[in-house]
Amino acid sequence: MSDLNRGIMKFNGADKPVVIAVSSVIVLGAIAGLIVWALQVAYAVE
């Protein structure tokens, strides 16, 4: 059993590169969205 198949990712195939890539894109996209939102709110950039 891979270390990536434990913890939150408790399903078969959690250590596949495609699953890792999709989840990392989702996480990085959410972080980027929060940064853009925070900059727009803080500095009123239009």
CHARMM-style PDB file with segment names, atoms N, HN, CA, C and O in Angstrom:
ATOM      1  N   MET     1       0.844  -1.188   0.000  1.00  0.00      PROA
ATOM      2  CA  MET     1       0.000   0.000   0.000  1.00  0.00      PROA
ATOM      3  C   MET     1       0.884   1.245   0.000  1.00  0.00      PROA
ATOM      4  O   MET     1       1.823   1.359   0.788  1.00  0.00      PROA
ATOM      5  N   SER     2       0.573   2.147  -0.874  1.00  0.00      PROA
ATOM      6  HN  SER     2      -0.190   2.054  -1.514  1.00  0.00      PROA
ATOM      7  CA  SER     2       1.325   3.390  -0.974  1.00  0.00      PROA
ATOM      8  C   SER     2       0.957   4.324   0.179  1.00  0.00      PROA
ATOM      9  O   SER     2      -0.129   4.221   0.749  1.00  0.00      PROA
ATOM     10  N   ASP     3       1.859   5.221   0.511  1.00  0.00      PROA
ATOM     11  HN  ASP     3       2.741   5.304   0.048  1.00  0.00      PROA
ATOM     12  CA  ASP     3       1.568   6.208   1.551  1.00  0.00      PROA
ATOM     13  C   ASP     3       0.469   7.168   1.115  1.00  0.00      PROA
ATOM     14  O   ASP     3      -0.217   7.743   1.960  1.00  0.00      PROA
ATOM     15  N   LEU     4       0.289   7.353  -0.210  1.00  0.00      PROA
ATOM     16  HN  LEU     4       0.846   6.886  -0.897  1.00  0.00      PROA
ATOM     17  CA  LEU     4      -0.757   8.246  -0.691  1.00  0.00      PROA
ATOM     18  C   LEU     4      -2.138   7.615  -0.598  1.00  0.00      PROA
ATOM     19  O   LEU     4      -3.143   8.302  -0.783  1.00  0.00      PROA
ATOM     20  N   ASN     5      -2.206   6.327  -0.315  1.00  0.00      PROA
ATOM     21  HN  ASN     5      -1.390   5.769  -0.164  1.00  0.00      PROA
ATOM     22  CA  ASN     5      -3.475   5.626  -0.211  1.00  0.00      PROA
ATOM     23  C   ASN     5      -3.943   5.559   1.246  1.00  0.00      PROA
ATOM     24  O   ASN     5      -4.741   4.690   1.598  1.00  0.00      PROA
ATOM     25  N   ARG     6      -3.466   6.447   2.073  1.00  0.00      PROA
ATOM     26  HN  ARG     6      -2.818   7.153   1.787  1.00  0.00      PROA
ATOM     27  CA  ARG     6      -3.842   6.494   3.488  1.00  0.00      PROA
ATOM     28  C   ARG     6      -4.339   7.885   3.840  1.00  0.00      PROA
ATOM     29  O   ARG     6      -4.275   8.796   3.014  1.00  0.00      PROA
ATOM     30  N   GLY     7      -4.824   8.051   5.040  1.00  0.00      PROA
ATOM     31  HN  GLY     7      -4.876   7.311   5.710  1.00  0.00      PROA
ATOM     32  CA  GLY     7      -5.271   9.361   5.489  1.00  0.00      PROA
ATOM     33  C   GLY     7      -6.559   9.776   4.801  1.00  0.00      PROA
ATOM     34  O   GLY     7      -7.523   9.011   4.769  1.00  0.00      PROA
ATOM     35  N   ILE     8      -6.584  10.987   4.249  1.00  0.00      PROA
ATOM     36  HN  ILE     8      -5.802  11.609   4.275  1.00  0.00      PROA
ATOM     37  CA  ILE     8      -7.787  11.506   3.601  1.00  0.00      PROA
ATOM     38  C   ILE     8      -8.077  10.742   2.317  1.00  0.00      PROA
ATOM     39  O   ILE     8      -9.236  10.489   1.991  1.00  0.00      PROA
ATOM     40  N   MET     9      -7.021  10.370   1.583  1.00  0.00      PROA
ATOM     41  HN  MET     9      -6.079  10.575   1.848  1.00  0.00      PROA
ATOM     42  CA  MET     9      -7.177   9.716   0.279  1.00  0.00      PROA
ATOM     43  C   MET     9      -7.345   8.212   0.460  1.00  0.00      PROA
ATOM     44  O   MET     9      -6.510   7.445  -0.020  1.00  0.00      PROA
ATOM     45  N   LYS    10      -8.397   7.772   1.137  1.00  0.00      PROA
ATOM     46  HN  LYS    10      -9.074   8.396   1.528  1.00  0.00      PROA
ATOM     47  CA  LYS    10      -8.621   6.349   1.393  1.00  0.00      PROA
ATOM     48  C   LYS    10      -9.501   5.749   0.312  1.00  0.00      PROA
ATOM     49  O   LYS    10     -10.673   5.462   0.553  1.00  0.00      PROA
ATOM     50  N   PHE    11      -8.945   5.558  -0.880  1.00  0.00      PROA
ATOM     51  HN  PHE    11      -7.993   5.791  -1.076  1.00  0.00      PROA
ATOM     52  CA  PHE    11      -9.649   4.839  -1.924  1.00  0.00      PROA
ATOM     53  C   PHE    11      -8.630   4.222  -2.858  1.00  0.00      PROA
ATOM     54  O   PHE    11      -7.488   4.675  -2.940  1.00  0.00      PROA
ATOM     55  N   ASN    12      -9.047   3.196  -3.551  1.00  0.00      PROA
ATOM     56  HN  ASN    12      -9.974   2.827  -3.484  1.00  0.00      PROA
ATOM     57  CA  ASN    12      -8.138   2.521  -4.465  1.00  0.00      PROA
ATOM     58  C   ASN    12      -7.780   3.450  -5.624  1.00  0.00      PROA
ATOM     59  O   ASN    12      -8.653   4.098  -6.201  1.00  0.00      PROA
ATOM     60  N   GLY    13      -6.516   3.508  -5.955  1.00  0.00      PROA
ATOM     61  HN  GLY    13      -5.807   2.980  -5.487  1.00  0.00      PROA
ATOM     62  CA  GLY    13      -6.069   4.357  -7.042  1.00  0.00      PROA
ATOM     63  C   GLY    13      -5.722   5.764  -6.615  1.00  0.00      PROA
ATOM     64  O   GLY    13      -5.520   6.630  -7.466  1.00  0.00      PROA
ATOM     65  N   ALA    14      -5.648   6.014  -5.332  1.00  0.00      PROA
ATOM     66  HN  ALA    14      -5.812   5.310  -4.641  1.00  0.00      PROA
ATOM     67  CA  ALA    14      -5.333   7.360  -4.853  1.00  0.00      PROA
ATOM     68  C   ALA    14      -3.898   7.760  -5.174  1.00  0.00      PROA
ATOM     69  O   ALA    14      -3.559   8.943  -5.141  1.00  0.00      PROA
ATOM     70  N   ASP    15      -3.053   6.777  -5.485  1.00  0.00      PROA
ATOM     71  HN  ASP    15      -3.328   5.816  -5.511  1.00  0.00      PROA
ATOM     72  CA  ASP    15      -1.661   7.098  -5.776  1.00  0.00      PROA
ATOM     73  C   ASP    15      -1.384   7.165  -7.278  1.00  0.00      PROA
ATOM     74  O   ASP    15      -0.223   7.182  -7.688  1.00  0.00      PROA
ATOM     75  N   LYS    16      -2.428   7.203  -8.099  1.00  0.00      PROA
ATOM     76  HN  LYS    16      -3.371   7.189  -7.766  1.00  0.00      PROA
ATOM     77  CA  LYS    16      -2.239   7.341  -9.542  1.00  0.00      PROA
ATOM     78  C   LYS    16      -1.834   8.777  -9.874  1.00  0.00      PROA
ATOM     79  O   LYS    16      -2.345   9.717  -9.264  1.00  0.00      PROA
ATOM     80  N   PRO    17      -0.932   8.956 -10.824  1.00  0.00      PROA
ATOM     81  CA  PRO    17      -0.491  10.314 -11.181  1.00  0.00      PROA
ATOM     82  C   PRO    17      -1.623  11.224 -11.650  1.00  0.00      PROA
ATOM     83  O   PRO    17      -1.585  12.429 -11.403  1.00  0.00      PROA
ATOM     84  N   VAL    18      -2.626  10.666 -12.322  1.00  0.00      PROA
ATOM     85  HN  VAL    18      -2.657   9.687 -12.523  1.00  0.00      PROA
ATOM     86  CA  VAL    18      -3.737  11.494 -12.798  1.00  0.00      PROA
ATOM     87  C   VAL    18      -4.533  12.050 -11.627  1.00  0.00      PROA
ATOM     88  O   VAL    18      -4.911  13.221 -11.638  1.00  0.00      PROA
ATOM     89  N   VAL    19      -4.790  11.237 -10.633  1.00  0.00      PROA
ATOM     90  HN  VAL    19      -4.484  10.285 -10.625  1.00  0.00      PROA
ATOM     91  CA  VAL    19      -5.548  11.679  -9.461  1.00  0.00      PROA
ATOM     92  C   VAL    19      -4.764  12.736  -8.698  1.00  0.00      PROA
ATOM     93  O   VAL    19      -5.332  13.726  -8.234  1.00  0.00      PROA
ATOM     94  N   ILE    20      -3.467  12.527  -8.568  1.00  0.00      PROA
ATOM     95  HN  ILE    20      -3.006  11.723  -8.944  1.00  0.00      PROA
ATOM     96  CA  ILE    20      -2.620  13.503  -7.873  1.00  0.00      PROA
ATOM     97  C   ILE    20      -2.593  14.821  -8.633  1.00  0.00      PROA
ATOM     98  O   ILE    20      -2.660  15.889  -8.023  1.00  0.00      PROA
ATOM     99  N   ALA    21      -2.494  14.757  -9.963  1.00  0.00      PROA
ATOM    100  HN  ALA    21      -2.439  13.890 -10.458  1.00  0.00      PROA
ATOM    101  CA  ALA    21      -2.458  15.978 -10.773  1.00  0.00      PROA
ATOM    102  C   ALA    21      -3.770  16.748 -10.681  1.00  0.00      PROA
ATOM    103  O   ALA    21      -3.760  17.970 -10.537  1.00  0.00      PROA
ATOM    104  N   VAL    22      -4.897  16.048 -10.762  1.00  0.00      PROA
ATOM    105  HN  VAL    22      -4.906  15.055 -10.880  1.00  0.00      PROA
ATOM    106  CA  VAL    22      -6.197  16.719 -10.694  1.00  0.00      PROA
ATOM    107  C   VAL    22      -6.398  17.368  -9.332  1.00  0.00      PROA
ATOM    108  O   VAL    22      -6.856  18.508  -9.254  1.00  0.00      PROA
ATOM    109  N   SER    23      -6.066  16.666  -8.269  1.00  0.00      PROA
ATOM    110  HN  SER    23      -5.694  15.740  -8.333  1.00  0.00      PROA
ATOM    111  CA  SER    23      -6.256  17.242  -6.938  1.00  0.00      PROA
ATOM    112  C   SER    23      -5.319  18.425  -6.701  1.00  0.00      PROA
ATOM    113  O   SER    23      -5.697  19.389  -6.037  1.00  0.00      PROA
ATOM    114  N   SER    24      -4.107  18.359  -7.236  1.00  0.00      PROA
ATOM    115  HN  SER    24      -3.799  17.575  -7.776  1.00  0.00      PROA
ATOM    116  CA  SER    24      -3.195  19.490  -7.054  1.00  0.00      PROA
ATOM    117  C   SER    24      -3.651  20.698  -7.857  1.00  0.00      PROA
ATOM    118  O   SER    24      -3.487  21.831  -7.403  1.00  0.00      PROA
ATOM    119  N   VAL    25      -4.222  20.483  -9.047  1.00  0.00      PROA
ATOM    120  HN  VAL    25      -4.355  19.563  -9.415  1.00  0.00      PROA
ATOM    121  CA  VAL    25      -4.755  21.607  -9.830  1.00  0.00      PROA
ATOM    122  C   VAL    25      -5.925  22.253  -9.100  1.00  0.00      PROA
ATOM    123  O   VAL    25      -6.049  23.478  -9.090  1.00  0.00      PROA
ATOM    124  N   ILE    26      -6.778  21.445  -8.494  1.00  0.00      PROA
ATOM    125  HN  ILE    26      -6.677  20.450  -8.503  1.00  0.00      PROA
ATOM    126  CA  ILE    26      -7.915  21.986  -7.746  1.00  0.00      PROA
ATOM    127  C   ILE    26      -7.436  22.810  -6.557  1.00  0.00      PROA
ATOM    128  O   ILE    26      -7.935  23.910  -6.318  1.00  0.00      PROA
ATOM    129  N   VAL    27      -6.478  22.285  -5.819  1.00  0.00      PROA
ATOM    130  HN  VAL    27      -6.073  21.392  -6.013  1.00  0.00      PROA
ATOM    131  CA  VAL    27      -5.973  22.995  -4.634  1.00  0.00      PROA
ATOM    132  C   VAL    27      -5.265  24.291  -5.036  1.00  0.00      PROA
ATOM    133  O   VAL    27      -5.513  25.342  -4.447  1.00  0.00      PROA
ATOM    134  N   LEU    28      -4.383  24.217  -6.039  1.00  0.00      PROA
ATOM    135  HN  LEU    28      -4.182  23.363  -6.518  1.00  0.00      PROA
ATOM    136  CA  LEU    28      -3.666  25.419  -6.467  1.00  0.00      PROA
ATOM    137  C   LEU    28      -4.603  26.447  -7.090  1.00  0.00      PROA
ATOM    138  O   LEU    28      -4.397  27.649  -6.926  1.00  0.00      PROA
ATOM    139  N   GLY    29      -5.623  25.991  -7.796  1.00  0.00      PROA
ATOM    140  HN  GLY    29      -5.791  25.014  -7.929  1.00  0.00      PROA
ATOM    141  CA  GLY    29      -6.612  26.913  -8.353  1.00  0.00      PROA
ATOM    142  C   GLY    29      -7.404  27.621  -7.268  1.00  0.00      PROA
ATOM    143  O   GLY    29      -7.693  28.813  -7.379  1.00  0.00      PROA
ATOM    144  N   ALA    30      -7.754  26.891  -6.223  1.00  0.00      PROA
ATOM    145  HN  ALA    30      -7.519  25.923  -6.133  1.00  0.00      PROA
ATOM    146  CA  ALA    30      -8.479  27.510  -5.109  1.00  0.00      PROA
ATOM    147  C   ALA    30      -7.607  28.543  -4.406  1.00  0.00      PROA
ATOM    148  O   ALA    30      -8.090  29.612  -4.031  1.00  0.00      PROA
ATOM    149  N   ILE    31      -6.332  28.232  -4.227  1.00  0.00      PROA
ATOM    150  HN  ILE    31      -5.940  27.364  -4.531  1.00  0.00      PROA
ATOM    151  CA  ILE    31      -5.424  29.185  -3.590  1.00  0.00      PROA
ATOM    152  C   ILE    31      -5.271  30.429  -4.455  1.00  0.00      PROA
ATOM    153  O   ILE    31      -5.308  31.550  -3.946  1.00  0.00      PROA
ATOM    154  N   ALA    32      -5.099  30.236  -5.759  1.00  0.00      PROA
ATOM    155  HN  ALA    32      -5.069  29.326  -6.172  1.00  0.00      PROA
ATOM    156  CA  ALA    32      -4.966  31.381  -6.671  1.00  0.00      PROA
ATOM    157  C   ALA    32      -6.238  32.222  -6.664  1.00  0.00      PROA
ATOM    158  O   ALA    32      -6.169  33.451  -6.677  1.00  0.00      PROA
ATOM    159  N   GLY    33      -7.388  31.575  -6.645  1.00  0.00      PROA
ATOM    160  HN  GLY    33      -7.445  30.576  -6.634  1.00  0.00      PROA
ATOM    161  CA  GLY    33      -8.647  32.308  -6.592  1.00  0.00      PROA
ATOM    162  C   GLY    33      -8.789  33.126  -5.327  1.00  0.00      PROA
ATOM    163  O   GLY    33      -9.267  34.259  -5.368  1.00  0.00      PROA
ATOM    164  N   LEU    34      -8.380  32.566  -4.209  1.00  0.00      PROA
ATOM    165  HN  LEU    34      -7.991  31.646  -4.175  1.00  0.00      PROA
ATOM    166  CA  LEU    34      -8.439  33.311  -2.948  1.00  0.00      PROA
ATOM    167  C   LEU    34      -7.487  34.503  -2.949  1.00  0.00      PROA
ATOM    168  O   LEU    34      -7.817  35.562  -2.415  1.00  0.00      PROA
ATOM    169  N   ILE    35      -6.312  34.337  -3.544  1.00  0.00      PROA
ATOM    170  HN  ILE    35      -6.044  33.477  -3.978  1.00  0.00      PROA
ATOM    171  CA  ILE    35      -5.358  35.444  -3.611  1.00  0.00      PROA
ATOM    172  C   ILE    35      -5.907  36.570  -4.481  1.00  0.00      PROA
ATOM    173  O   ILE    35      -5.828  37.741  -4.110  1.00  0.00      PROA
ATOM    174  N   VAL    36      -6.464  36.217  -5.638  1.00  0.00      PROA
ATOM    175  HN  VAL    36      -6.528  35.265  -5.940  1.00  0.00      PROA
ATOM    176  CA  VAL    36      -7.048  37.228  -6.527  1.00  0.00      PROA
ATOM    177  C   VAL    36      -8.202  37.930  -5.844  1.00  0.00      PROA
ATOM    178  O   VAL    36      -8.312  39.154  -5.913  1.00  0.00      PROA
ATOM    179  N   TRP    37      -9.065  37.169  -5.184  1.00  0.00      PROA
ATOM    180  HN  TRP    37      -8.976  36.175  -5.128  1.00  0.00      PROA
ATOM    181  CA  TRP    37     -10.197  37.768  -4.478  1.00  0.00      PROA
ATOM    182  C   TRP    37      -9.726  38.713  -3.370  1.00  0.00      PROA
ATOM    183  O   TRP    37     -10.268  39.805  -3.202  1.00  0.00      PROA
ATOM    184  N   ALA    38      -8.713  38.280  -2.618  1.00  0.00      PROA
ATOM    185  HN  ALA    38      -8.273  37.392  -2.754  1.00  0.00      PROA
ATOM    186  CA  ALA    38      -8.211  39.108  -1.519  1.00  0.00      PROA
ATOM    187  C   ALA    38      -7.601  40.406  -2.044  1.00  0.00      PROA
ATOM    188  O   ALA    38      -7.791  41.465  -1.445  1.00  0.00      PROA
ATOM    189  N   LEU    39      -6.879  40.334  -3.143  1.00  0.00      PROA
ATOM    190  HN  LEU    39      -6.724  39.474  -3.629  1.00  0.00      PROA
ATOM    191  CA  LEU    39      -6.291  41.554  -3.717  1.00  0.00      PROA
ATOM    192  C   LEU    39      -7.371  42.496  -4.232  1.00  0.00      PROA
ATOM    193  O   LEU    39      -7.248  43.713  -4.095  1.00  0.00      PROA
ATOM    194  N   GLN    40      -8.418  41.951  -4.818  1.00  0.00      PROA
ATOM    195  HN  GLN    40      -8.518  40.962  -4.930  1.00  0.00      PROA
ATOM    196  CA  GLN    40      -9.503  42.804  -5.304  1.00  0.00      PROA
ATOM    197  C   GLN    40     -10.244  43.476  -4.152  1.00  0.00      PROA
ATOM    198  O   GLN    40     -10.632  44.639  -4.256  1.00  0.00      PROA
ATOM    199  N   VAL    41     -10.436  42.763  -3.083  1.00  0.00      PROA
ATOM    200  HN  VAL    41     -10.121  41.817  -2.999  1.00  0.00      PROA
ATOM    201  CA  VAL    41     -11.158  43.335  -1.936  1.00  0.00      PROA
ATOM    202  C   VAL    41     -10.291  44.355  -1.215  1.00  0.00      PROA
ATOM    203  O   VAL    41     -10.783  45.402  -0.793  1.00  0.00      PROA
ATOM    204  N   ALA    42      -9.017  44.060  -1.074  1.00  0.00      PROA
ATOM    205  HN  ALA    42      -8.618  43.209  -1.417  1.00  0.00      PROA
ATOM    206  CA  ALA    42      -8.145  44.934  -0.298  1.00  0.00      PROA
ATOM    207  C   ALA    42      -7.779  46.210  -1.049  1.00  0.00      PROA
ATOM    208  O   ALA    42      -7.675  47.276  -0.444  1.00  0.00      PROA
ATOM    209  N   TYR    43      -7.584  46.110  -2.351  1.00  0.00      PROA
ATOM    210  HN  TYR    43      -7.669  45.244  -2.843  1.00  0.00      PROA
ATOM    211  CA  TYR    43      -7.079  47.271  -3.099  1.00  0.00      PROA
ATOM    212  C   TYR    43      -8.066  47.798  -4.123  1.00  0.00      PROA
ATOM    213  O   TYR    43      -7.721  48.720  -4.862  1.00  0.00      PROA
ATOM    214  N   ALA    44      -9.263  47.269  -4.206  1.00  0.00      PROA
ATOM    215  HN  ALA    44      -9.543  46.520  -3.605  1.00  0.00      PROA
ATOM    216  CA  ALA    44     -10.299  47.736  -5.129  1.00  0.00      PROA
ATOM    217  C   ALA    44      -9.766  47.816  -6.556  1.00  0.00      PROA
ATOM    218  O   ALA    44      -9.977  48.816  -7.243  1.00  0.00      PROA
ATOM    219  N   VAL    45      -9.084  46.779  -7.000  1.00  0.00      PROA
ATOM    220  HN  VAL    45      -8.913  45.967  -6.442  1.00  0.00      PROA
ATOM    221  CA  VAL    45      -8.577  46.723  -8.376  1.00  0.00      PROA
ATOM    222  C   VAL    45      -9.727  46.359  -9.299  1.00  0.00      PROA
ATOM    223  O   VAL    45     -10.490  45.433  -9.023  1.00  0.00      PROA
ATOM    224  N   GLU    46      -9.846  47.097 -10.403  1.00  0.00      PROA
ATOM    225  HN  GLU    46      -9.226  47.849 -10.627  1.00  0.00      PROA
ATOM    226  CA  GLU    46     -10.955  46.813 -11.304  1.00  0.00      PROA
ATOM    227  C   GLU    46     -10.501  46.173 -12.566  1.00  0.00      PROA
ATOM    228  OT1 GLU    46     -11.320  45.870 -13.433  1.00  0.00      PROA
TER     229      GLU     46
END
